[in-house]
Amino acid sequence: MEDFPFGERVSVFKVCGRMFALSALGSGPLTVSLKCDPELSEGLRATYEAVQPGYHLNKRHWITVTVDGSLPDATLRELLEDSYDLVVAGLPATARRKLQRIAGLPSRP
C-alpha cells in the first residue's frame, strides 16, 4: 500500500502498516530507501557509490539507493523484495498468516 505520511513529496510503501520502502518524489535522480540486512548493506555500500546509509532512518537497518543506473536493475529489484520480506518476517504471526491467505500461499506451522 502506498501512503504519504510525510507529505506529498515522499511516497511510502507499507505492508500491514509497516514501512518497507520510501522514495523522495521529484528528486533527481530518484532515491529510494529500503530496509536491508546490516551485513549486506555494508557490502553494498562498499561496492556501489549509489548505496548510502538510510537518509533520516536507522543507518544500521536501512539504505538509501540513488537510482542513477550504476546499480543493476535486477539488484535493485532484489533489494526491494528483500526489504518487503524483512518487514513481513517481523510481523506478528497472525498478520503473516493473513498475508499468506491473501496471496494464496500454503501456511506454515
Biopython code that builds the backbone (N, CA, C, O; Angstrom):
import numpy as np
from Bio.PDB.StructureBuilder import StructureBuilder

atoms = [
    (1, "MET", "N", (0.825, -1.169, 0.000)),
    (1, "MET", "CA", (0.000, 0.000, 0.000)),
    (1, "MET", "C", (0.880, 1.246, 0.000)),
    (1, "MET", "O", (1.831, 1.342, 0.776)),
    (2, "GLU", "N", (0.563, 2.188, -0.861)),
    (2, "GLU", "CA", (1.301, 3.446, -0.921)),
    (2, "GLU", "C", (0.611, 4.475, -0.041)),
    (2, "GLU", "O", (-0.617, 4.543, 0.011)),
    (3, "ASP", "N", (1.415, 5.275, 0.651)),
    (3, "ASP", "CA", (0.901, 6.278, 1.576)),
    (3, "ASP", "C", (1.803, 7.507, 1.492)),
    (3, "ASP", "O", (2.910, 7.429, 0.958)),
    (4, "PHE", "N", (1.343, 8.624, 2.010)),
    (4, "PHE", "CA", (2.118, 9.863, 2.001)),
    (4, "PHE", "C", (2.116, 10.506, 3.393)),
    (4, "PHE", "O", (1.672, 11.645, 3.533)),
    (5, "PRO", "N", (2.603, 9.800, 4.430)),
    (5, "PRO", "CA", (2.544, 10.338, 5.794)),
    (5, "PRO", "C", (3.492, 11.515, 6.042)),
    (5, "PRO", "O", (3.320, 12.255, 7.011)),
    (6, "PHE", "N", (4.487, 11.691, 5.176)),
    (6, "PHE", "CA", (5.468, 12.764, 5.348)),
    (6, "PHE", "C", (5.247, 13.910, 4.363)),
    (6, "PHE", "O", (6.126, 14.754, 4.186)),
    (7, "GLY", "N", (4.083, 13.942, 3.725)),
    (7, "GLY", "CA", (3.785, 14.974, 2.744)),
    (7, "GLY", "C", (3.773, 14.403, 1.344)),
    (7, "GLY", "O", (4.153, 13.253, 1.121)),
    (8, "GLU", "N", (3.335, 15.216, 0.408)),
    (8, "GLU", "CA", (3.124, 14.748, -0.966)),
    (8, "GLU", "C", (4.402, 14.451, -1.734)),
    (8, "GLU", "O", (4.334, 13.891, -2.828)),
    (9, "ARG", "N", (5.553, 14.803, -1.205)),
    (9, "ARG", "CA", (6.815, 14.582, -1.918)),
    (9, "ARG", "C", (7.539, 13.296, -1.512)),
    (9, "ARG", "O", (8.580, 12.960, -2.078)),
    (10, "VAL", "N", (6.982, 12.573, -0.522)),
    (10, "VAL", "CA", (7.615, 11.332, -0.075)),
    (10, "VAL", "C", (6.592, 10.201, -0.141)),
    (10, "VAL", "O", (5.628, 10.165, 0.624)),
    (11, "SER", "N", (6.824, 9.295, -1.059)),
    (11, "SER", "CA", (5.957, 8.138, -1.258)),
    (11, "SER", "C", (6.448, 6.998, -0.367)),
    (11, "SER", "O", (7.608, 6.594, -0.445)),
    (12, "VAL", "N", (5.553, 6.483, 0.482)),
    (12, "VAL", "CA", (5.903, 5.427, 1.427)),
    (12, "VAL", "C", (5.104, 4.177, 1.087)),
    (12, "VAL", "O", (3.892, 4.237, 0.882)),
    (13, "PHE", "N", (5.794, 3.049, 1.029)),
    (13, "PHE", "CA", (5.140, 1.769, 0.743)),
    (13, "PHE", "C", (5.172, 0.928, 2.001)),
    (13, "PHE", "O", (6.212, 0.766, 2.640)),
    (14, "LYS", "N", (3.980, 0.382, 2.351)),
    (14, "LYS", "CA", (3.831, -0.354, 3.600)),
    (14, "LYS", "C", (3.198, -1.715, 3.346)),
    (14, "LYS", "O", (2.489, -1.925, 2.362)),
    (15, "VAL", "N", (3.479, -2.630, 4.269)),
    (15, "VAL", "CA", (2.798, -3.912, 4.328)),
    (15, "VAL", "C", (2.307, -4.047, 5.766)),
    (15, "VAL", "O", (3.086, -3.944, 6.713)),
    (16, "CYS", "N", (1.014, -4.279, 5.911)),
    (16, "CYS", "CA", (0.384, -4.383, 7.239)),
    (16, "CYS", "C", (0.747, -3.190, 8.126)),
    (16, "CYS", "O", (0.986, -3.344, 9.323)),
    (17, "GLY", "N", (0.783, -2.012, 7.526)),
    (17, "GLY", "CA", (1.047, -0.789, 8.270)),
    (17, "GLY", "C", (2.501, -0.506, 8.570)),
    (17, "GLY", "O", (2.812, 0.485, 9.229)),
    (18, "ARG", "N", (3.402, -1.360, 8.098)),
    (18, "ARG", "CA", (4.837, -1.158, 8.362)),
    (18, "ARG", "C", (5.569, -0.812, 7.077)),
    (18, "ARG", "O", (5.368, -1.438, 6.036)),
    (19, "MET", "N", (6.407, 0.182, 7.171)),
    (19, "MET", "CA", (7.129, 0.709, 6.022)),
    (19, "MET", "C", (8.233, -0.257, 5.569)),
    (19, "MET", "O", (8.996, -0.781, 6.382)),
    (20, "PHE", "N", (8.295, -0.480, 4.228)),
    (20, "PHE", "CA", (9.409, -1.272, 3.689)),
    (20, "PHE", "C", (10.155, -0.516, 2.600)),
    (20, "PHE", "O", (11.250, -0.921, 2.211)),
    (21, "ALA", "N", (9.577, 0.588, 2.098)),
    (21, "ALA", "CA", (10.256, 1.395, 1.082)),
    (21, "ALA", "C", (9.697, 2.814, 1.118)),
    (21, "ALA", "O", (8.515, 3.026, 1.392)),
    (22, "LEU", "N", (10.559, 3.768, 0.839)),
    (22, "LEU", "CA", (10.094, 5.144, 0.678)),
    (22, "LEU", "C", (10.956, 5.823, -0.358)),
    (22, "LEU", "O", (12.137, 5.517, -0.522)),
    (23, "SER", "N", (10.330, 6.753, -1.052)),
    (23, "SER", "CA", (11.008, 7.415, -2.151)),
    (23, "SER", "C", (10.711, 8.902, -2.134)),
    (23, "SER", "O", (9.576, 9.320, -1.909)),
    (24, "ALA", "N", (11.750, 9.699, -2.377)),
    (24, "ALA", "CA", (11.600, 11.143, -2.477)),
    (24, "ALA", "C", (11.191, 11.476, -3.908)),
    (24, "ALA", "O", (12.015, 11.469, -4.823)),
    (25, "LEU", "N", (9.910, 11.767, -4.084)),
    (25, "LEU", "CA", (9.404, 12.073, -5.424)),
    (25, "LEU", "C", (9.939, 13.422, -5.885)),
    (25, "LEU", "O", (10.081, 14.352, -5.090)),
    (26, "GLY", "N", (10.223, 13.514, -7.131)),
    (26, "GLY", "CA", (10.704, 14.771, -7.692)),
    (26, "GLY", "C", (12.191, 14.989, -7.506)),
    (26, "GLY", "O", (12.739, 15.966, -8.016)),
    (27, "SER", "N", (12.856, 14.097, -6.783)),
    (27, "SER", "CA", (14.305, 14.255, -6.643)),
    (27, "SER", "C", (14.954, 13.791, -7.939)),
    (27, "SER", "O", (14.447, 12.886, -8.603)),
    (28, "GLY", "N", (16.027, 14.384, -8.283)),
    (28, "GLY", "CA", (16.724, 13.995, -9.492)),
    (28, "GLY", "C", (18.178, 13.742, -9.185)),
    (28, "GLY", "O", (18.879, 14.675, -8.794)),
    (29, "PRO", "N", (18.660, 12.552, -9.339)),
    (29, "PRO", "CA", (17.926, 11.353, -9.701)),
    (29, "PRO", "C", (17.076, 10.844, -8.534)),
    (29, "PRO", "O", (17.246, 11.269, -7.392)),
    (30, "LEU", "N", (16.178, 9.942, -8.842)),
    (30, "LEU", "CA", (15.280, 9.349, -7.867)),
    (30, "LEU", "C", (16.080, 8.611, -6.794)),
    (30, "LEU", "O", (17.090, 7.976, -7.097)),
    (31, "THR", "N", (15.632, 8.693, -5.545)),
    (31, "THR", "CA", (16.228, 7.906, -4.473)),
    (31, "THR", "C", (15.129, 7.062, -3.831)),
    (31, "THR", "O", (13.965, 7.458, -3.778)),
    (32, "VAL", "N", (15.531, 5.898, -3.350)),
    (32, "VAL", "CA", (14.599, 5.007, -2.652)),
    (32, "VAL", "C", (15.324, 4.440, -1.434)),
    (32, "VAL", "O", (16.470, 4.001, -1.524)),
    (33, "SER", "N", (14.629, 4.460, -0.291)),
    (33, "SER", "CA", (15.189, 3.901, 0.932)),
    (33, "SER", "C", (14.523, 2.563, 1.204)),
    (33, "SER", "O", (13.307, 2.418, 1.081)),
    (34, "LEU", "N", (15.350, 1.581, 1.580)),
    (34, "LEU", "CA", (14.883, 0.207, 1.766)),
    (34, "LEU", "C", (15.473, -0.382, 3.036)),
    (34, "LEU", "O", (16.604, -0.076, 3.412)),
    (35, "LYS", "N", (14.697, -1.225, 3.688)),
    (35, "LYS", "CA", (15.217, -1.967, 4.822)),
    (35, "LYS", "C", (16.202, -2.997, 4.270)),
    (35, "LYS", "O", (15.969, -3.575, 3.209)),
    (36, "CYS", "N", (17.300, -3.224, 4.989)),
    (36, "CYS", "CA", (18.343, -4.108, 4.463)),
    (36, "CYS", "C", (19.074, -4.790, 5.615)),
    (36, "CYS", "O", (19.287, -4.192, 6.669)),
    (37, "ASP", "N", (19.451, -6.037, 5.404)),
    (37, "ASP", "CA", (20.255, -6.757, 6.374)),
    (37, "ASP", "C", (21.556, -5.972, 6.583)),
    (37, "ASP", "O", (22.206, -5.590, 5.610)),
    (38, "PRO", "N", (21.943, -5.726, 7.847)),
    (38, "PRO", "CA", (23.130, -4.900, 8.112)),
    (38, "PRO", "C", (24.404, -5.377, 7.418)),
    (38, "PRO", "O", (25.164, -4.553, 6.909)),
    (39, "GLU", "N", (24.656, -6.681, 7.386)),
    (39, "GLU", "CA", (25.878, -7.173, 6.731)),
    (39, "GLU", "C", (25.827, -6.943, 5.227)),
    (39, "GLU", "O", (26.827, -6.561, 4.619)),
    (40, "LEU", "N", (24.674, -7.173, 4.632)),
    (40, "LEU", "CA", (24.523, -6.938, 3.198)),
    (40, "LEU", "C", (24.695, -5.462, 2.872)),
    (40, "LEU", "O", (25.338, -5.110, 1.884)),
    (41, "SER", "N", (24.121, -4.601, 3.701)),
    (41, "SER", "CA", (24.214, -3.164, 3.419)),
    (41, "SER", "C", (25.655, -2.677, 3.446)),
    (41, "SER", "O", (26.030, -1.807, 2.660)),
    (42, "GLU", "N", (26.474, -3.234, 4.353)),
    (42, "GLU", "CA", (27.888, -2.849, 4.394)),
    (42, "GLU", "C", (28.579, -3.187, 3.078)),
    (42, "GLU", "O", (29.315, -2.368, 2.529)),
    (43, "GLY", "N", (28.339, -4.393, 2.575)),
    (43, "GLY", "CA", (28.953, -4.811, 1.314)),
    (43, "GLY", "C", (28.467, -3.978, 0.139)),
    (43, "GLY", "O", (29.248, -3.625, -0.745)),
    (44, "LEU", "N", (27.176, -3.664, 0.129)),
    (44, "LEU", "CA", (26.623, -2.845, -0.959)),
    (44, "LEU", "C", (27.214, -1.443, -0.949)),
    (44, "LEU", "O", (27.543, -0.892, -1.999)),
    (45, "ARG", "N", (27.348, -0.867, 0.247)),
    (45, "ARG", "CA", (27.918, 0.486, 0.340)),
    (45, "ARG", "C", (29.374, 0.500, -0.090)),
    (45, "ARG", "O", (29.850, 1.484, -0.656)),
    (46, "ALA", "N", (30.086, -0.594, 0.179)),
    (46, "ALA", "CA", (31.492, -0.685, -0.223)),
    (46, "ALA", "C", (31.632, -0.883, -1.732)),
    (46, "ALA", "O", (32.650, -0.513, -2.318)),
    (47, "THR", "N", (30.615, -1.465, -2.355)),
    (47, "THR", "CA", (30.679, -1.793, -3.782)),
    (47, "THR", "C", (30.081, -0.715, -4.675)),
    (47, "THR", "O", (30.601, -0.446, -5.758)),
    (48, "TYR", "N", (28.996, -0.100, -4.230)),
    (48, "TYR", "CA", (28.255, 0.852, -5.069)),
    (48, "TYR", "C", (28.172, 2.220, -4.405)),
    (48, "TYR", "O", (27.677, 2.344, -3.285)),
    (49, "GLU", "N", (28.644, 3.220, -5.080)),
    (49, "GLU", "CA", (28.554, 4.591, -4.577)),
    (49, "GLU", "C", (27.093, 5.032, -4.437)),
    (49, "GLU", "O", (26.775, 5.890, -3.614)),
    (50, "ALA", "N", (26.212, 4.441, -5.241)),
    (50, "ALA", "CA", (24.791, 4.804, -5.222)),
    (50, "ALA", "C", (24.070, 4.297, -3.977)),
    (50, "ALA", "O", (22.930, 4.688, -3.728)),
    (51, "VAL", "N", (24.713, 3.437, -3.192)),
    (51, "VAL", "CA", (24.099, 2.898, -1.974)),
    (51, "VAL", "C", (24.736, 3.585, -0.770)),
    (51, "VAL", "O", (25.944, 3.498, -0.550)),
    (52, "GLN", "N", (23.895, 4.268, 0.002)),
    (52, "GLN", "CA", (24.347, 5.017, 1.174)),
    (52, "GLN", "C", (23.532, 4.594, 2.397)),
    (52, "GLN", "O", (22.484, 3.963, 2.258)),
    (53, "PRO", "N", (24.012, 4.940, 3.593)),
    (53, "PRO", "CA", (23.197, 4.661, 4.786)),
    (53, "PRO", "C", (21.833, 5.352, 4.645)),
    (53, "PRO", "O", (21.722, 6.385, 3.985)),
    (54, "GLY", "N", (20.811, 4.781, 5.262)),
    (54, "GLY", "CA", (19.455, 5.308, 5.153)),
    (54, "GLY", "C", (19.365, 6.764, 5.568)),
    (54, "GLY", "O", (19.783, 7.132, 6.665)),
    (55, "TYR", "N", (18.825, 7.582, 4.700)),
    (55, "TYR", "CA", (18.674, 9.013, 4.954)),
    (55, "TYR", "C", (17.530, 9.234, 5.935)),
    (55, "TYR", "O", (16.388, 8.869, 5.654)),
    (56, "HIS", "N", (17.832, 9.828, 7.083)),
    (56, "HIS", "CA", (16.864, 10.075, 8.157)),
    (56, "HIS", "C", (16.229, 8.788, 8.681)),
    (56, "HIS", "O", (15.090, 8.806, 9.148)),
    (57, "LEU", "N", (16.957, 7.673, 8.609)),
    (57, "LEU", "CA", (16.460, 6.380, 9.069)),
    (57, "LEU", "C", (17.555, 5.699, 9.884)),
    (57, "LEU", "O", (18.684, 6.187, 9.930)),
    (58, "ASN", "N", (17.239, 4.590, 10.519)),
    (58, "ASN", "CA", (18.220, 3.814, 11.257)),
    (58, "ASN", "C", (19.273, 3.326, 10.260)),
    (58, "ASN", "O", (18.988, 2.475, 9.417)),
    (59, "LYS", "N", (20.465, 3.859, 10.359)),
    (59, "LYS", "CA", (21.505, 3.606, 9.358)),
    (59, "LYS", "C", (22.040, 2.168, 9.402)),
    (59, "LYS", "O", (22.712, 1.730, 8.469)),
    (60, "ARG", "N", (21.750, 1.449, 10.461)),
    (60, "ARG", "CA", (22.164, 0.049, 10.539)),
    (60, "ARG", "C", (21.224, -0.837, 9.734)),
    (60, "ARG", "O", (21.659, -1.837, 9.162)),
    (61, "HIS", "N", (19.938, -0.486, 9.681)),
    (61, "HIS", "CA", (18.937, -1.350, 9.071)),
    (61, "HIS", "C", (18.325, -0.808, 7.782)),
    (61, "HIS", "O", (17.494, -1.475, 7.167)),
    (62, "TRP", "N", (18.724, 0.384, 7.371)),
    (62, "TRP", "CA", (18.145, 0.989, 6.159)),
    (62, "TRP", "C", (19.252, 1.522, 5.255)),
    (62, "TRP", "O", (20.284, 2.002, 5.723)),
    (63, "ILE", "N", (19.009, 1.426, 3.952)),
    (63, "ILE", "CA", (19.911, 2.018, 2.960)),
    (63, "ILE", "C", (19.095, 2.958, 2.082)),
    (63, "ILE", "O", (17.884, 2.793, 1.933)),
    (64, "THR", "N", (19.767, 3.939, 1.507)),
    (64, "THR", "CA", (19.152, 4.801, 0.514)),
    (64, "THR", "C", (19.922, 4.606, -0.783)),
    (64, "THR", "O", (21.142, 4.767, -0.832)),
    (65, "VAL", "N", (19.188, 4.258, -1.827)),
    (65, "VAL", "CA", (19.785, 3.967, -3.130)),
    (65, "VAL", "C", (19.442, 5.101, -4.088)),
    (65, "VAL", "O", (18.277, 5.470, -4.234)),
    (66, "THR", "N", (20.454, 5.645, -4.731)),
    (66, "THR", "CA", (20.245, 6.620, -5.794)),
    (66, "THR", "C", (20.082, 5.836, -7.090)),
    (66, "THR", "O", (20.978, 5.101, -7.505)),
    (67, "VAL", "N", (18.928, 6.006, -7.717)),
    (67, "VAL", "CA", (18.623, 5.260, -8.941)),
    (67, "VAL", "C", (19.198, 6.051, -10.119)),
    (67, "VAL", "O", (18.512, 6.842, -10.766)),
    (68, "ASP", "N", (20.490, 5.803, -10.369)),
    (68, "ASP", "CA", (21.201, 6.540, -11.418)),
    (68, "ASP", "C", (21.742, 5.619, -12.508)),
    (68, "ASP", "O", (22.480, 6.056, -13.391)),
    (69, "GLY", "N", (21.368, 4.326, -12.437)),
    (69, "GLY", "CA", (21.823, 3.375, -13.443)),
    (69, "GLY", "C", (23.097, 2.641, -13.065)),
    (69, "GLY", "O", (23.478, 1.689, -13.746)),
    (70, "SER", "N", (23.765, 3.057, -11.997)),
    (70, "SER", "CA", (25.019, 2.390, -11.629)),
    (70, "SER", "C", (24.784, 1.070, -10.884)),
    (70, "SER", "O", (25.658, 0.203, -10.874)),
    (71, "LEU", "N", (23.623, 0.915, -10.267)),
    (71, "LEU", "CA", (23.244, -0.330, -9.610)),
    (71, "LEU", "C", (22.371, -1.109, -10.580)),
    (71, "LEU", "O", (21.376, -0.575, -11.068)),
    (72, "PRO", "N", (22.717, -2.359, -10.872)),
    (72, "PRO", "CA", (21.908, -3.124, -11.831)),
    (72, "PRO", "C", (20.435, -3.178, -11.411)),
    (72, "PRO", "O", (20.122, -3.306, -10.228)),
    (73, "ASP", "N", (19.541, -3.081, -12.395)),
    (73, "ASP", "CA", (18.104, -3.119, -12.124)),
    (73, "ASP", "C", (17.710, -4.375, -11.352)),
    (73, "ASP", "O", (16.885, -4.313, -10.440)),
    (74, "ALA", "N", (18.295, -5.505, -11.714)),
    (74, "ALA", "CA", (17.966, -6.762, -11.034)),
    (74, "ALA", "C", (18.345, -6.689, -9.560)),
    (74, "ALA", "O", (17.623, -7.215, -8.713)),
    (75, "THR", "N", (19.455, -6.053, -9.242)),
    (75, "THR", "CA", (19.885, -5.905, -7.849)),
    (75, "THR", "C", (18.914, -5.011, -7.091)),
    (75, "THR", "O", (18.561, -5.305, -5.949)),
    (76, "LEU", "N", (18.483, -3.930, -7.713)),
    (76, "LEU", "CA", (17.515, -3.041, -7.083)),
    (76, "LEU", "C", (16.204, -3.768, -6.807)),
    (76, "LEU", "O", (15.620, -3.603, -5.736)),
    (77, "ARG", "N", (15.734, -4.573, -7.762)),
    (77, "ARG", "CA", (14.509, -5.359, -7.555)),
    (77, "ARG", "C", (14.686, -6.337, -6.395)),
    (77, "ARG", "O", (13.786, -6.496, -5.569)),
    (78, "GLU", "N", (15.845, -6.992, -6.334)),
    (78, "GLU", "CA", (16.117, -7.933, -5.241)),
    (78, "GLU", "C", (16.123, -7.219, -3.892)),
    (78, "GLU", "O", (15.607, -7.745, -2.906)),
    (79, "LEU", "N", (16.702, -6.028, -3.850)),
    (79, "LEU", "CA", (16.733, -5.261, -2.606)),
    (79, "LEU", "C", (15.331, -4.862, -2.171)),
    (79, "LEU", "O", (15.022, -4.876, -0.980)),
    (80, "LEU", "N", (14.494, -4.510, -3.117)),
    (80, "LEU", "CA", (13.107, -4.155, -2.810)),
    (80, "LEU", "C", (12.360, -5.369, -2.253)),
    (80, "LEU", "O", (11.650, -5.265, -1.253)),
    (81, "GLU", "N", (12.527, -6.509, -2.906)),
    (81, "GLU", "CA", (11.887, -7.738, -2.427)),
    (81, "GLU", "C", (12.415, -8.141, -1.056)),
    (81, "GLU", "O", (11.645, -8.560, -0.191)),
    (82, "ASP", "N", (13.728, -8.016, -0.854)),
    (82, "ASP", "CA", (14.321, -8.338, 0.446)),
    (82, "ASP", "C", (13.774, -7.426, 1.537)),
    (82, "ASP", "O", (13.510, -7.879, 2.650)),
    (83, "SER", "N", (13.604, -6.144, 1.225)),
    (83, "SER", "CA", (13.065, -5.193, 2.190)),
    (83, "SER", "C", (11.663, -5.612, 2.616)),
    (83, "SER", "O", (11.341, -5.633, 3.804)),
    (84, "TYR", "N", (10.839, -5.943, 1.634)),
    (84, "TYR", "CA", (9.478, -6.407, 1.908)),
    (84, "TYR", "C", (9.522, -7.657, 2.794)),
    (84, "TYR", "O", (8.805, -7.748, 3.790)),
    (85, "ASP", "N", (10.369, -8.612, 2.417)),
    (85, "ASP", "CA", (10.471, -9.866, 3.169)),
    (85, "ASP", "C", (10.949, -9.643, 4.606)),
    (85, "ASP", "O", (10.459, -10.297, 5.527)),
    (86, "LEU", "N", (11.900, -8.726, 4.806)),
    (86, "LEU", "CA", (12.381, -8.426, 6.151)),
    (86, "LEU", "C", (11.267, -7.863, 7.018)),
    (86, "LEU", "O", (11.138, -8.228, 8.187)),
    (87, "VAL", "N", (10.464, -6.979, 6.449)),
    (87, "VAL", "CA", (9.365, -6.385, 7.210)),
    (87, "VAL", "C", (8.310, -7.444, 7.512)),
    (87, "VAL", "O", (7.814, -7.519, 8.636)),
    (88, "VAL", "N", (7.965, -8.257, 6.528)),
    (88, "VAL", "CA", (6.970, -9.315, 6.743)),
    (88, "VAL", "C", (7.459, -10.290, 7.824)),
    (88, "VAL", "O", (6.671, -10.734, 8.658)),
    (89, "ALA", "N", (8.733, -10.618, 7.811)),
    (89, "ALA", "CA", (9.276, -11.543, 8.812)),
    (89, "ALA", "C", (9.143, -10.991, 10.227)),
    (89, "ALA", "O", (9.063, -11.760, 11.184)),
    (90, "GLY", "N", (9.119, -9.676, 10.368)),
    (90, "GLY", "CA", (8.990, -9.056, 11.677)),
    (90, "GLY", "C", (7.558, -8.840, 12.128)),
    (90, "GLY", "O", (7.325, -8.358, 13.236)),
    (91, "LEU", "N", (6.593, -9.190, 11.286)),
    (91, "LEU", "CA", (5.185, -9.033, 11.641)),
    (91, "LEU", "C", (4.752, -10.117, 12.624)),
    (91, "LEU", "O", (5.351, -11.191, 12.677)),
    (92, "PRO", "N", (3.721, -9.835, 13.392)),
    (92, "PRO", "CA", (3.165, -10.894, 14.242)),
    (92, "PRO", "C", (2.688, -12.059, 13.378)),
    (92, "PRO", "O", (2.327, -11.877, 12.215)),
    (93, "ALA", "N", (2.693, -13.252, 13.959)),
    (93, "ALA", "CA", (2.325, -14.466, 13.219)),
    (93, "ALA", "C", (0.931, -14.353, 12.604)),
    (93, "ALA", "O", (0.714, -14.834, 11.492)),
    (94, "THR", "N", (0.001, -13.738, 13.292)),
    (94, "THR", "CA", (-1.361, -13.621, 12.741)),
    (94, "THR", "C", (-1.367, -12.776, 11.467)),
    (94, "THR", "O", (-2.085, -13.094, 10.520)),
    (95, "ALA", "N", (-0.583, -11.718, 11.437)),
    (95, "ALA", "CA", (-0.510, -10.872, 10.241)),
    (95, "ALA", "C", (0.152, -11.625, 9.092)),
    (95, "ALA", "O", (-0.281, -11.503, 7.946)),
    (96, "ARG", "N", (1.207, -12.411, 9.387)),
    (96, "ARG", "CA", (1.863, -13.195, 8.338)),
    (96, "ARG", "C", (0.908, -14.231, 7.757)),
    (96, "ARG", "O", (0.870, -14.428, 6.543)),
    (97, "ARG", "N", (0.135, -14.894, 8.616)),
    (97, "ARG", "CA", (-0.836, -15.884, 8.132)),
    (97, "ARG", "C", (-1.895, -15.219, 7.258)),
    (97, "ARG", "O", (-2.296, -15.778, 6.237)),
    (98, "LYS", "N", (-2.343, -14.048, 7.644)),
    (98, "LYS", "CA", (-3.339, -13.320, 6.849)),
    (98, "LYS", "C", (-2.773, -12.998, 5.463)),
    (98, "LYS", "O", (-3.463, -13.164, 4.457)),
    (99, "LEU", "N", (-1.530, -12.543, 5.412)),
    (99, "LEU", "CA", (-0.889, -12.263, 4.119)),
    (99, "LEU", "C", (-0.792, -13.529, 3.274)),
    (99, "LEU", "O", (-1.011, -13.482, 2.064)),
    (100, "GLN", "N", (-0.468, -14.649, 3.892)),
    (100, "GLN", "CA", (-0.370, -15.916, 3.162)),
    (100, "GLN", "C", (-1.718, -16.298, 2.569)),
    (100, "GLN", "O", (-1.795, -16.744, 1.425)),
    (101, "ARG", "N", (-2.778, -16.121, 3.350)),
    (101, "ARG", "CA", (-4.122, -16.436, 2.837)),
    (101, "ARG", "C", (-4.474, -15.535, 1.668)),
    (101, "ARG", "O", (-5.005, -16.007, 0.662)),
    (102, "ILE", "N", (-4.188, -14.253, 1.782)),
    (102, "ILE", "CA", (-4.486, -13.303, 0.712)),
    (102, "ILE", "C", (-3.731, -13.670, -0.558)),
    (102, "ILE", "O", (-4.276, -13.614, -1.661)),
    (103, "ALA", "N", (-2.468, -14.045, -0.385)),
    (103, "ALA", "CA", (-1.622, -14.383, -1.540)),
    (103, "ALA", "C", (-1.862, -15.795, -2.048)),
    (103, "ALA", "O", (-1.354, -16.172, -3.104)),
    (104, "GLY", "N", (-2.642, -16.585, -1.294)),
    (104, "GLY", "CA", (-2.902, -17.969, -1.706)),
    (104, "GLY", "C", (-1.722, -18.885, -1.490)),
    (104, "GLY", "O", (-1.589, -19.902, -2.171)),
    (105, "LEU", "N", (-0.853, -18.536, -0.540)),
    (105, "LEU", "CA", (0.323, -19.365, -0.256)),
    (105, "LEU", "C", (-0.016, -20.404, 0.798)),
    (105, "LEU", "O", (-0.891, -20.169, 1.632)),
    (106, "PRO", "N", (0.659, -21.553, 0.777)),
    (106, "PRO", "CA", (0.420, -22.547, 1.820)),
    (106, "PRO", "C", (0.902, -22.004, 3.164)),
    (106, "PRO", "O", (1.935, -21.339, 3.232)),
    (107, "SER", "N", (0.160, -22.285, 4.224)),
    (107, "SER", "CA", (0.549, -21.804, 5.547)),
    (107, "SER", "C", (1.574, -22.746, 6.157)),
    (107, "SER", "O", (1.608, -23.942, 5.869)),
    (108, "ARG", "N", (2.405, -22.164, 7.009)),
    (108, "ARG", "CA", (3.420, -22.942, 7.718)),
    (108, "ARG", "C", (2.985, -23.059, 9.177)),
    (108, "ARG", "O", (2.292, -22.183, 9.694)),
    (109, "PRO", "N", (3.386, -24.129, 9.829)),
    (109, "PRO", "CA", (3.004, -24.286, 11.253)),
    (109, "PRO", "C", (3.648, -23.241, 12.124)),
    (109, "PRO", "O", (3.433, -23.231, 13.336)),
]
sb = StructureBuilder()
sb.init_structure("model")
sb.init_model(0)
sb.init_chain("A")
sb.init_seg("    ")
for serial, (resi, resn, name, xyz) in enumerate(atoms, 1):
    if name == "N":
        sb.init_residue(resn, " ", resi, " ")
    sb.init_atom(name, np.array(xyz, "f"), 0.0, 1.0, " ", f" {name:<3s}", serial, name[0])
structure = sb.get_structure()
